[in-house]
Amino acid sequence: MRCPTHFSIGQEAVAAGVCANLKQSDYVISAHRSHAHYVNKGGDMRAMFAELYGKVAGCASGKGGSMHLIDLGVNFIGCVPIVGSTIPIGVGAAFGAKLQNNDAVTVIFFGDGATETGVFHESLNFAAMHKLRVLFVCENNLYSVNTPLEERQPEGRAIIDLAKGHGLPSVQCDGQEVETVYAASAEMIDRIRTQGGPGFMEFATYRWLEHCGPNEDLQLGYRPAGEYEYWTARDPLQLHQTLLTAEGILNEKSAQQYTAEVDARIDDAVSYAKAAPFPERKDLFQYLFADAS
């Protein structure tokens, strides 16, 4: 794969818990760390891996890569790597839905760094003024690239306070326990769907790997001592498996079976992507410019 990839490892519970409450007719838009959102909205796995490999069978015809996933078949309306840029696009989708008398909910996923952009505030204000059915979901993983939150925002002000300042019903909760995410987002999405108007949710979570790429980056020294160990001990997958096991829903055999099924889906998608052809040279400029005719 020759495209930069931003992984969601450590943050899986937010995407899973929120998207489990959505209908196929609802819209989702994401940013550069988008794999989990795409998969949990029902995006085609083969098309995603083909896109990562730059193949013509990819969801963006092999021209976008990891940061430009899209699957309109399930209303995953895309993602863009420019921080904050997808927030007004998602609000535009929600505004369009309102103009069409469509009661679909639009969910916009973004990181804590995006709350430091001007369009974040403009978009919240616009959504509040027009009472749009849009849910703003901030995955607060404490860092923008390698810079911690406390070096970017004033002491004592939580991100959720920014949303409250625009009059949005807002919730701040743990982003590592999928049951917590599911329950909190179910209540918020139901309110948005039935009453109209936007909502805001801030989830405390953590990315295990480097900002961009598949490697650990502890050697860089920007994470405080003990922080990585604290968060990895709260692995969302392991927390959920432990809970299901304690409730008698899961056992070692069934856990292995589920893991094997997931591995098989991934192996199938990777094999499909590797075998798919690259785009033809003659098609390099296709879809880049409008057809004047």
Salt bridges, closest charged atoms under 4 A:
ASP26 OD2 - ARG193 NH2 2.81
ASP112 OD2 - ARG152 NH2 2.44
GLU116 OE2 - ARG152 NH1 2.32
GLU139 OE1 - HIS37 NE2 3.08
ASP174 OD2 - ARG234 NH2 2.95
GLU177 OE2 - ARG234 NH2 3.66
GLU179 OE2 - HIS240 ND1 2.58
ASP217 OD1 - ARG223 NH2 3.03
ASP268 OD1 - ARG46 NH2 2.92
ASP283 OD1 - LYS282 NZ 3.34
